[in-house]
């Protein structure tokens, strides 16, 4: 067997720092370090996975990106609609609808190529909407569930880094939490694999439609 490639020293440091922190954002600098210093074959593998995920062909053909949602307009959507559920989710969690649209990961993916950059940008546009569609909250386990769902739909370095590193962190520091983390990962992964592809959908055209109906239509009920 070929020798295992050595990890960049700064990537090793980022990994150890992430594992030692309970901050849910600790995976961010680790994943950014991986994007900059990771093994080139592994990064190429992620690029192939992203571009071969279900619906990626149609996404790359139309390259749809939505404007920042008009939160005030969404408040007028009918009760039980996707738009109303989305704005209530933002309000309840004190979130800015534009925050993830400025993620440093978008630039990191664009540096690897236009296709990777576009797929990443659309993915970050939809992260909060995936919380609404799946019903997963923003607790640490809810985030693990939604990123596991995302990796099952379209593998990318950042969400994959979370579901790969969190179980190791539990094993090293709090093994009694390992069953809960593994349950969250497997639940999100299973739902992501069984649901219809969500990334190619222009969800912003469906604000006034019933959330429950959309969940049923896309295998999320």
C-alpha positions, 0 to 999 in steps of 0.5 A: 500500500502507498504511504499515507500523505503527511498532513500540513503542520498548520492543518494538524494544529487546526485539527487539534484546536478544533477537537479541544474546543466545545465552541460549535464554530470550532470546525470553521477554521479547521475546514478553512485550513483544509481547503487551503492546505489539505491533501490535493487528491482529497480536495479533488475528490470533494470537487468530484463528489460535489459536481456528481451529486444529484441535481448538480448538472441542472444547477451548473446549467442554470447557475441560479442564485437568489437575492437576499430574502425580503424578510418583511415581505415574508411576514405577509406569507400565509400561516403554515407556508414556507415563507412564514416558517422561514421568517419565524425561524430567523426571528426565533434564532435572531439570525440575519438572512444574509449572514451565510451568503458572505461565508469565507467558504464561498471564496475558498471554493471559488478559488478552486474553480467556478463550478465548486464556487457556484455549488458552494454559494448556492449551498450556503444560501440554502443552509438556514432553509434546510433547517426549516425544511427538515425541522432541525433546530439550531442546537448543537445536535440540530446542527449536526443533523442538518449538516449530516443531511447536507453531506448526504445530499451533496458532500462538501468539506465543511459539513463533512468535517463536522460529522467526521470530527465531532464523534472523535471529539466525544470519544476523546473528551466526553464518551457518554455523549457519543451515542447522542452524536452518532444518533444525530449523524445517522438520522440526518444522513438517512433522511438526506439519502432518502429525500429528493435532491433539495439543492436544485430547487428554486425554493424562493419561488415557493414561499407562499406554498404550504411547508407541510405539502412541500415536505411531503413532496420532497420526501421530508415528512 
